[in-house]
Amino acid sequence: MTTWRITRFVAGFFILLSLALGIEGSPIFVSPWWLAFTAFVGLNLLQSSLTQWCLMANLLKKLGVQPGC
């Protein structure tokens, strides 16, 4: 997998997990404050699309993951 695919996979996983933990109808509901984490991930995706810079992608490159799409 490339940095692009791993980054998007992790972002999607975090969004779905934080929604499951933050929505009261969910069987694994913990607190509505988990929705703030959903917003944080969304803001990071927005920021990376505008600036073309992503910390996670840079870290994955340093760990030897193949860069690219």
PDB file of N, CA, C and O in Angstrom, chain B, residues numbered from 101:
ATOM      1  N   MET B 101       0.843  -1.190   0.000  1.00  0.00           N
ATOM      2  CA  MET B 101       0.000   0.000   0.000  1.00  0.00           C
ATOM      3  C   MET B 101       0.883   1.247   0.000  1.00  0.00           C
ATOM      4  O   MET B 101       2.016   1.230   0.482  1.00  0.00           O
ATOM      5  N   THR B 102       0.348   2.296  -0.538  1.00  0.00           N
ATOM      6  CA  THR B 102       1.088   3.556  -0.601  1.00  0.00           C
ATOM      7  C   THR B 102       0.662   4.479   0.542  1.00  0.00           C
ATOM      8  O   THR B 102      -0.323   4.221   1.235  1.00  0.00           O
ATOM      9  N   THR B 103       1.421   5.552   0.720  1.00  0.00           N
ATOM     10  CA  THR B 103       1.096   6.515   1.782  1.00  0.00           C
ATOM     11  C   THR B 103      -0.294   7.096   1.588  1.00  0.00           C
ATOM     12  O   THR B 103      -1.018   7.319   2.559  1.00  0.00           O
ATOM     13  N   TRP B 104      -0.671   7.341   0.339  1.00  0.00           N
ATOM     14  CA  TRP B 104      -1.988   7.910   0.032  1.00  0.00           C
ATOM     15  C   TRP B 104      -3.105   6.990   0.517  1.00  0.00           C
ATOM     16  O   TRP B 104      -4.047   7.439   1.170  1.00  0.00           O
ATOM     17  N   ARG B 105      -2.997   5.708   0.196  1.00  0.00           N
ATOM     18  CA  ARG B 105      -4.051   4.759   0.560  1.00  0.00           C
ATOM     19  C   ARG B 105      -4.099   4.528   2.068  1.00  0.00           C
ATOM     20  O   ARG B 105      -5.186   4.447   2.640  1.00  0.00           O
ATOM     21  N   ILE B 106      -2.947   4.422   2.720  1.00  0.00           N
ATOM     22  CA  ILE B 106      -2.923   4.207   4.167  1.00  0.00           C
ATOM     23  C   ILE B 106      -3.507   5.411   4.898  1.00  0.00           C
ATOM     24  O   ILE B 106      -4.289   5.251   5.835  1.00  0.00           O
ATOM     25  N   THR B 107      -3.131   6.608   4.475  1.00  0.00           N
ATOM     26  CA  THR B 107      -3.634   7.825   5.110  1.00  0.00           C
ATOM     27  C   THR B 107      -5.148   7.904   5.017  1.00  0.00           C
ATOM     28  O   THR B 107      -5.814   8.195   6.010  1.00  0.00           O
ATOM     29  N   ARG B 108      -5.692   7.653   3.855  1.00  0.00           N
ATOM     30  CA  ARG B 108      -7.146   7.709   3.688  1.00  0.00           C
ATOM     31  C   ARG B 108      -7.855   6.585   4.421  1.00  0.00           C
ATOM     32  O   ARG B 108      -8.954   6.782   4.940  1.00  0.00           O
ATOM     33  N   PHE B 109      -7.242   5.407   4.472  1.00  0.00           N
ATOM     34  CA  PHE B 109      -7.822   4.299   5.227  1.00  0.00           C
ATOM     35  C   PHE B 109      -7.905   4.639   6.710  1.00  0.00           C
ATOM     36  O   PHE B 109      -8.942   4.437   7.342  1.00  0.00           O
ATOM     37  N   VAL B 110      -6.814   5.155   7.262  1.00  0.00           N
ATOM     38  CA  VAL B 110      -6.783   5.500   8.687  1.00  0.00           C
ATOM     39  C   VAL B 110      -7.768   6.629   8.988  1.00  0.00           C
ATOM     40  O   VAL B 110      -8.467   6.581  10.000  1.00  0.00           O
ATOM     41  N   ALA B 111      -7.831   7.634   8.131  1.00  0.00           N
ATOM     42  CA  ALA B 111      -8.774   8.737   8.338  1.00  0.00           C
ATOM     43  C   ALA B 111     -10.211   8.218   8.317  1.00  0.00           C
ATOM     44  O   ALA B 111     -11.009   8.580   9.181  1.00  0.00           O
ATOM     45  N   GLY B 112     -10.540   7.392   7.359  1.00  0.00           N
ATOM     46  CA  GLY B 112     -11.886   6.829   7.288  1.00  0.00           C
ATOM     47  C   GLY B 112     -12.210   5.964   8.496  1.00  0.00           C
ATOM     48  O   GLY B 112     -13.319   6.027   9.027  1.00  0.00           O
ATOM     49  N   PHE B 113     -11.254   5.161   8.931  1.00  0.00           N
ATOM     50  CA  PHE B 113     -11.448   4.320  10.105  1.00  0.00           C
ATOM     51  C   PHE B 113     -11.698   5.177  11.346  1.00  0.00           C
ATOM     52  O   PHE B 113     -12.613   4.898  12.121  1.00  0.00           O
ATOM     53  N   PHE B 114     -10.882   6.225  11.535  1.00  0.00           N
ATOM     54  CA  PHE B 114     -11.052   7.103  12.692  1.00  0.00           C
ATOM     55  C   PHE B 114     -12.394   7.824  12.674  1.00  0.00           C
ATOM     56  O   PHE B 114     -13.025   7.991  13.718  1.00  0.00           O
ATOM     57  N   ILE B 115     -12.829   8.246  11.506  1.00  0.00           N
ATOM     58  CA  ILE B 115     -14.128   8.921  11.408  1.00  0.00           C
ATOM     59  C   ILE B 115     -15.248   7.974  11.792  1.00  0.00           C
ATOM     60  O   ILE B 115     -16.109   8.334  12.595  1.00  0.00           O
ATOM     61  N   LEU B 116     -15.253   6.770  11.236  1.00  0.00           N
ATOM     62  CA  LEU B 116     -16.312   5.810  11.551  1.00  0.00           C
ATOM     63  C   LEU B 116     -16.281   5.395  13.024  1.00  0.00           C
ATOM     64  O   LEU B 116     -17.330   5.267  13.656  1.00  0.00           O
ATOM     65  N   LEU B 117     -15.084   5.186  13.568  1.00  0.00           N
ATOM     66  CA  LEU B 117     -14.961   4.809  14.973  1.00  0.00           C
ATOM     67  C   LEU B 117     -15.448   5.923  15.888  1.00  0.00           C
ATOM     68  O   LEU B 117     -16.187   5.670  16.839  1.00  0.00           O
ATOM     69  N   SER B 118     -15.035   7.156  15.604  1.00  0.00           N
ATOM     70  CA  SER B 118     -15.452   8.258  16.472  1.00  0.00           C
ATOM     71  C   SER B 118     -16.950   8.531  16.362  1.00  0.00           C
ATOM     72  O   SER B 118     -17.573   8.943  17.341  1.00  0.00           O
ATOM     73  N   LEU B 119     -17.533   8.308  15.191  1.00  0.00           N
ATOM     74  CA  LEU B 119     -18.991   8.416  15.075  1.00  0.00           C
ATOM     75  C   LEU B 119     -19.682   7.343  15.896  1.00  0.00           C
ATOM     76  O   LEU B 119     -20.669   7.619  16.578  1.00  0.00           O
ATOM     77  N   ALA B 120     -19.167   6.114  15.834  1.00  0.00           N
ATOM     78  CA  ALA B 120     -19.762   5.027  16.613  1.00  0.00           C
ATOM     79  C   ALA B 120     -19.655   5.297  18.112  1.00  0.00           C
ATOM     80  O   ALA B 120     -20.558   4.952  18.874  1.00  0.00           O
ATOM     81  N   LEU B 121     -18.554   5.913  18.532  1.00  0.00           N
ATOM     82  CA  LEU B 121     -18.369   6.208  19.957  1.00  0.00           C
ATOM     83  C   LEU B 121     -19.123   7.455  20.395  1.00  0.00           C
ATOM     84  O   LEU B 121     -19.344   7.648  21.591  1.00  0.00           O
ATOM     85  N   GLY B 122     -19.528   8.319  19.439  1.00  0.00           N
ATOM     86  CA  GLY B 122     -20.117   9.598  19.801  1.00  0.00           C
ATOM     87  C   GLY B 122     -21.605   9.746  19.567  1.00  0.00           C
ATOM     88  O   GLY B 122     -22.207  10.715  20.031  1.00  0.00           O
ATOM     89  N   ILE B 123     -22.219   8.801  18.853  1.00  0.00           N
ATOM     90  CA  ILE B 123     -23.653   8.902  18.578  1.00  0.00           C
ATOM     91  C   ILE B 123     -24.417   8.019  19.558  1.00  0.00           C
ATOM     92  O   ILE B 123     -24.117   6.834  19.701  1.00  0.00           O
ATOM     93  N   GLU B 124     -25.400   8.600  20.227  1.00  0.00           N
ATOM     94  CA  GLU B 124     -26.099   7.913  21.312  1.00  0.00           C
ATOM     95  C   GLU B 124     -26.792   6.621  20.895  1.00  0.00           C
ATOM     96  O   GLU B 124     -26.945   5.729  21.729  1.00  0.00           O
ATOM     97  N   GLY B 125     -27.207   6.485  19.668  1.00  0.00           N
ATOM     98  CA  GLY B 125     -27.883   5.269  19.229  1.00  0.00           C
ATOM     99  C   GLY B 125     -26.945   4.106  18.977  1.00  0.00           C
ATOM    100  O   GLY B 125     -27.397   2.986  18.739  1.00  0.00           O
ATOM    101  N   SER B 126     -25.657   4.354  19.025  1.00  0.00           N
ATOM    102  CA  SER B 126     -24.666   3.320  18.739  1.00  0.00           C
ATOM    103  C   SER B 126     -24.539   2.342  19.911  1.00  0.00           C
ATOM    104  O   SER B 126     -24.628   2.749  21.070  1.00  0.00           O
ATOM    105  N   PRO B 127     -24.331   1.053  19.615  1.00  0.00           N
ATOM    106  CA  PRO B 127     -24.150   0.080  20.704  1.00  0.00           C
ATOM    107  C   PRO B 127     -22.848   0.272  21.486  1.00  0.00           C
ATOM    108  O   PRO B 127     -22.708  -0.260  22.587  1.00  0.00           O
ATOM    109  N   ILE B 128     -21.897   1.024  20.931  1.00  0.00           N
ATOM    110  CA  ILE B 128     -20.637   1.253  21.661  1.00  0.00           C
ATOM    111  C   ILE B 128     -20.484   2.725  22.053  1.00  0.00           C
ATOM    112  O   ILE B 128     -19.369   3.223  22.206  1.00  0.00           O
ATOM    113  N   PHE B 129     -21.621   3.415  22.214  1.00  0.00           N
ATOM    114  CA  PHE B 129     -21.609   4.837  22.594  1.00  0.00           C
ATOM    115  C   PHE B 129     -20.840   5.039  23.893  1.00  0.00           C
ATOM    116  O   PHE B 129     -21.012   4.287  24.852  1.00  0.00           O
ATOM    117  N   VAL B 130     -19.985   6.071  23.914  1.00  0.00           N
ATOM    118  CA  VAL B 130     -19.230   6.435  25.105  1.00  0.00           C
ATOM    119  C   VAL B 130     -19.593   7.855  25.544  1.00  0.00           C
ATOM    120  O   VAL B 130     -20.025   8.077  26.675  1.00  0.00           O
ATOM    121  N   SER B 131     -19.412   8.808  24.633  1.00  0.00           N
ATOM    122  CA  SER B 131     -19.654  10.205  24.954  1.00  0.00           C
ATOM    123  C   SER B 131     -19.838  10.995  23.657  1.00  0.00           C
ATOM    124  O   SER B 131     -19.209  10.680  22.647  1.00  0.00           O
ATOM    125  N   PRO B 132     -20.692  12.013  23.679  1.00  0.00           N
ATOM    126  CA  PRO B 132     -20.830  12.835  22.467  1.00  0.00           C
ATOM    127  C   PRO B 132     -19.564  13.631  22.149  1.00  0.00           C
ATOM    128  O   PRO B 132     -19.422  14.151  21.043  1.00  0.00           O
ATOM    129  N   TRP B 133     -18.656  13.727  23.097  1.00  0.00           N
ATOM    130  CA  TRP B 133     -17.401  14.438  22.849  1.00  0.00           C
ATOM    131  C   TRP B 133     -16.538  13.739  21.797  1.00  0.00           C
ATOM    132  O   TRP B 133     -15.619  14.356  21.259  1.00  0.00           O
ATOM    133  N   TRP B 134     -16.807  12.487  21.497  1.00  0.00           N
ATOM    134  CA  TRP B 134     -16.074  11.798  20.435  1.00  0.00           C
ATOM    135  C   TRP B 134     -16.336  12.435  19.079  1.00  0.00           C
ATOM    136  O   TRP B 134     -15.536  12.278  18.156  1.00  0.00           O
ATOM    137  N   LEU B 135     -17.444  13.149  18.949  1.00  0.00           N
ATOM    138  CA  LEU B 135     -17.735  13.832  17.681  1.00  0.00           C
ATOM    139  C   LEU B 135     -16.732  14.951  17.408  1.00  0.00           C
ATOM    140  O   LEU B 135     -16.530  15.329  16.254  1.00  0.00           O
ATOM    141  N   ALA B 136     -16.106  15.480  18.451  1.00  0.00           N
ATOM    142  CA  ALA B 136     -15.050  16.483  18.261  1.00  0.00           C
ATOM    143  C   ALA B 136     -13.859  15.855  17.531  1.00  0.00           C
ATOM    144  O   ALA B 136     -13.198  16.525  16.739  1.00  0.00           O
ATOM    145  N   PHE B 137     -13.585  14.585  17.791  1.00  0.00           N
ATOM    146  CA  PHE B 137     -12.494  13.892  17.087  1.00  0.00           C
ATOM    147  C   PHE B 137     -12.838  13.725  15.616  1.00  0.00           C
ATOM    148  O   PHE B 137     -11.963  13.821  14.755  1.00  0.00           O
ATOM    149  N   THR B 138     -14.122  13.472  15.322  1.00  0.00           N
ATOM    150  CA  THR B 138     -14.569  13.401  13.937  1.00  0.00           C
ATOM    151  C   THR B 138     -14.286  14.727  13.232  1.00  0.00           C
ATOM    152  O   THR B 138     -13.777  14.741  12.111  1.00  0.00           O
ATOM    153  N   ALA B 139     -14.611  15.829  13.882  1.00  0.00           N
ATOM    154  CA  ALA B 139     -14.357  17.154  13.308  1.00  0.00           C
ATOM    155  C   ALA B 139     -12.855  17.392  13.126  1.00  0.00           C
ATOM    156  O   ALA B 139     -12.445  17.975  12.122  1.00  0.00           O
ATOM    157  N   PHE B 140     -12.038  16.955  14.074  1.00  0.00           N
ATOM    158  CA  PHE B 140     -10.588  17.111  13.987  1.00  0.00           C
ATOM    159  C   PHE B 140     -10.037  16.387  12.761  1.00  0.00           C
ATOM    160  O   PHE B 140      -9.224  16.945  12.023  1.00  0.00           O
ATOM    161  N   VAL B 141     -10.472  15.160  12.543  1.00  0.00           N
ATOM    162  CA  VAL B 141     -10.004  14.396  11.385  1.00  0.00           C
ATOM    163  C   VAL B 141     -10.464  15.083  10.095  1.00  0.00           C
ATOM    164  O   VAL B 141      -9.693  15.198   9.142  1.00  0.00           O
ATOM    165  N   GLY B 142     -11.711  15.534  10.068  1.00  0.00           N
ATOM    166  CA  GLY B 142     -12.215  16.234   8.889  1.00  0.00           C
ATOM    167  C   GLY B 142     -11.445  17.508   8.597  1.00  0.00           C
ATOM    168  O   GLY B 142     -11.145  17.801   7.439  1.00  0.00           O
ATOM    169  N   LEU B 143     -11.121  18.270   9.633  1.00  0.00           N
ATOM    170  CA  LEU B 143     -10.329  19.489   9.440  1.00  0.00           C
ATOM    171  C   LEU B 143      -8.930  19.179   8.919  1.00  0.00           C
ATOM    172  O   LEU B 143      -8.399  19.911   8.085  1.00  0.00           O
ATOM    173  N   ASN B 144      -8.337  18.099   9.409  1.00  0.00           N
ATOM    174  CA  ASN B 144      -7.016  17.713   8.914  1.00  0.00           C
ATOM    175  C   ASN B 144      -7.068  17.298   7.450  1.00  0.00           C
ATOM    176  O   ASN B 144      -6.150  17.603   6.689  1.00  0.00           O
ATOM    177  N   LEU B 145      -8.134  16.604   7.045  1.00  0.00           N
ATOM    178  CA  LEU B 145      -8.282  16.249   5.635  1.00  0.00           C
ATOM    179  C   LEU B 145      -8.440  17.500   4.768  1.00  0.00           C
ATOM    180  O   LEU B 145      -7.856  17.598   3.689  1.00  0.00           O
ATOM    181  N   LEU B 146      -9.233  18.447   5.253  1.00  0.00           N
ATOM    182  CA  LEU B 146      -9.424  19.704   4.531  1.00  0.00           C
ATOM    183  C   LEU B 146      -8.107  20.471   4.419  1.00  0.00           C
ATOM    184  O   LEU B 146      -7.756  20.961   3.346  1.00  0.00           O
ATOM    185  N   GLN B 147      -7.386  20.572   5.530  1.00  0.00           N
ATOM    186  CA  GLN B 147      -6.102  21.278   5.536  1.00  0.00           C
ATOM    187  C   GLN B 147      -5.117  20.625   4.572  1.00  0.00           C
ATOM    188  O   GLN B 147      -4.423  21.326   3.836  1.00  0.00           O
ATOM    189  N   SER B 148      -5.045  19.293   4.564  1.00  0.00           N
ATOM    190  CA  SER B 148      -4.075  18.628   3.690  1.00  0.00           C
ATOM    191  C   SER B 148      -4.440  18.793   2.217  1.00  0.00           C
ATOM    192  O   SER B 148      -3.559  18.820   1.358  1.00  0.00           O
ATOM    193  N   SER B 149      -5.732  18.903   1.923  1.00  0.00           N
ATOM    194  CA  SER B 149      -6.130  19.109   0.525  1.00  0.00           C
ATOM    195  C   SER B 149      -5.777  20.513   0.047  1.00  0.00           C
ATOM    196  O   SER B 149      -5.500  20.710  -1.137  1.00  0.00           O
ATOM    197  N   LEU B 150      -5.783  21.480   0.941  1.00  0.00           N
ATOM    198  CA  LEU B 150      -5.478  22.858   0.561  1.00  0.00           C
ATOM    199  C   LEU B 150      -3.982  23.159   0.543  1.00  0.00           C
ATOM    200  O   LEU B 150      -3.517  23.938  -0.289  1.00  0.00           O
ATOM    201  N   THR B 151      -3.228  22.550   1.451  1.00  0.00           N
ATOM    202  CA  THR B 151      -1.807  22.865   1.570  1.00  0.00           C
ATOM    203  C   THR B 151      -0.889  21.822   0.942  1.00  0.00           C
ATOM    204  O   THR B 151       0.311  22.057   0.803  1.00  0.00           O
ATOM    205  N   GLN B 152      -1.446  20.670   0.562  1.00  0.00           N
ATOM    206  CA  GLN B 152      -0.658  19.562   0.019  1.00  0.00           C
ATOM    207  C   GLN B 152       0.395  19.058   1.014  1.00  0.00           C
ATOM    208  O   GLN B 152       1.438  18.545   0.608  1.00  0.00           O
ATOM    209  N   TRP B 153       0.124  19.205   2.312  1.00  0.00           N
ATOM    210  CA  TRP B 153       1.027  18.724   3.353  1.00  0.00           C
ATOM    211  C   TRP B 153       0.242  17.877   4.342  1.00  0.00           C
ATOM    212  O   TRP B 153      -0.809  18.294   4.829  1.00  0.00           O
ATOM    213  N   CYS B 154       0.753  16.692   4.638  1.00  0.00           N
ATOM    214  CA  CYS B 154       0.093  15.787   5.565  1.00  0.00           C
ATOM    215  C   CYS B 154       1.148  15.154   6.459  1.00  0.00           C
ATOM    216  O   CYS B 154       2.054  14.477   5.974  1.00  0.00           O
ATOM    217  N   LEU B 155       1.031  15.373   7.760  1.00  0.00           N
ATOM    218  CA  LEU B 155       2.006  14.837   8.711  1.00  0.00           C
ATOM    219  C   LEU B 155       2.059  13.320   8.647  1.00  0.00           C
ATOM    220  O   LEU B 155       3.147  12.744   8.649  1.00  0.00           O
ATOM    221  N   MET B 156       0.916  12.664   8.589  1.00  0.00           N
ATOM    222  CA  MET B 156       0.908  11.201   8.566  1.00  0.00           C
ATOM    223  C   MET B 156       1.613  10.660   7.324  1.00  0.00           C
ATOM    224  O   MET B 156       2.356   9.683   7.416  1.00  0.00           O
ATOM    225  N   ALA B 157       1.392  11.273   6.180  1.00  0.00           N
ATOM    226  CA  ALA B 157       2.066  10.831   4.957  1.00  0.00           C
ATOM    227  C   ALA B 157       3.576  10.994   5.093  1.00  0.00           C
ATOM    228  O   ALA B 157       4.336  10.130   4.654  1.00  0.00           O
ATOM    229  N   ASN B 158       4.010  12.087   5.693  1.00  0.00           N
ATOM    230  CA  ASN B 158       5.451  12.293   5.899  1.00  0.00           C
ATOM    231  C   ASN B 158       6.030  11.241   6.837  1.00  0.00           C
ATOM    232  O   ASN B 158       7.120  10.723   6.593  1.00  0.00           O
ATOM    233  N   LEU B 159       5.309  10.924   7.904  1.00  0.00           N
ATOM    234  CA  LEU B 159       5.780   9.896   8.841  1.00  0.00           C
ATOM    235  C   LEU B 159       5.842   8.523   8.164  1.00  0.00           C
ATOM    236  O   LEU B 159       6.786   7.763   8.376  1.00  0.00           O
ATOM    237  N   LEU B 160       4.841   8.216   7.359  1.00  0.00           N
ATOM    238  CA  LEU B 160       4.840   6.930   6.657  1.00  0.00           C
ATOM    239  C   LEU B 160       6.008   6.835   5.679  1.00  0.00           C
ATOM    240  O   LEU B 160       6.604   5.767   5.536  1.00  0.00           O
ATOM    241  N   LYS B 161       6.345   7.935   5.006  1.00  0.00           N
ATOM    242  CA  LYS B 161       7.495   7.948   4.092  1.00  0.00           C
ATOM    243  C   LYS B 161       8.774   7.663   4.851  1.00  0.00           C
ATOM    244  O   LYS B 161       9.629   6.916   4.374  1.00  0.00           O
ATOM    245  N   LYS B 162       8.916   8.258   6.043  1.00  0.00           N
ATOM    246  CA  LYS B 162      10.119   8.022   6.853  1.00  0.00           C
ATOM    247  C   LYS B 162      10.195   6.584   7.344  1.00  0.00           C
ATOM    248  O   LYS B 162      11.282   6.064   7.597  1.00  0.00           O
ATOM    249  N   LEU B 163       9.028   5.937   7.479  1.00  0.00           N
ATOM    250  CA  LEU B 163       8.995   4.533   7.889  1.00  0.00           C
ATOM    251  C   LEU B 163       9.226   3.588   6.720  1.00  0.00           C
ATOM    252  O   LEU B 163       9.265   2.371   6.904  1.00  0.00           O
ATOM    253  N   GLY B 164       9.381   4.140   5.512  1.00  0.00           N
ATOM    254  CA  GLY B 164       9.713   3.332   4.348  1.00  0.00           C
ATOM    255  C   GLY B 164       8.542   2.914   3.494  1.00  0.00           C
ATOM    256  O   GLY B 164       8.701   2.079   2.603  1.00  0.00           O
ATOM    257  N   VAL B 165       7.360   3.474   3.741  1.00  0.00           N
ATOM    258  CA  VAL B 165       6.201   3.155   2.911  1.00  0.00           C
ATOM    259  C   VAL B 165       6.344   3.874   1.584  1.00  0.00           C
ATOM    260  O   VAL B 165       6.784   5.022   1.527  1.00  0.00           O
ATOM    261  N   GLN B 166       5.965   3.178   0.513  1.00  0.00           N
ATOM    262  CA  GLN B 166       6.080   3.745  -0.828  1.00  0.00           C
ATOM    263  C   GLN B 166       5.165   4.963  -0.973  1.00  0.00           C
ATOM    264  O   GLN B 166       3.961   4.860  -0.736  1.00  0.00           O
ATOM    265  N   PRO B 167       5.723   6.117  -1.362  1.00  0.00           N
ATOM    266  CA  PRO B 167       4.878   7.299  -1.559  1.00  0.00           C
ATOM    267  C   PRO B 167       4.070   7.191  -2.841  1.00  0.00           C
ATOM    268  O   PRO B 167       4.400   6.405  -3.730  1.00  0.00           O
ATOM    269  N   GLY B 168       3.021   7.975  -2.931  1.00  0.00           N
ATOM    270  CA  GLY B 168       2.241   8.045  -4.150  1.00  0.00           C
ATOM    271  C   GLY B 168       0.802   7.643  -3.972  1.00  0.00           C
ATOM    272  O   GLY B 168       0.332   7.396  -2.862  1.00  0.00           O
ATOM    273  N   CYS B 169       0.103   7.582  -5.110  1.00  0.00           N
ATOM    274  CA  CYS B 169      -1.337   7.283  -5.120  1.00  0.00           C
ATOM    275  C   CYS B 169      -1.596   5.801  -5.142  1.00  0.00           C
ATOM    276  O   CYS B 169      -2.751   5.376  -5.152  1.00  0.00           O
TER     277      CYS B 169
END
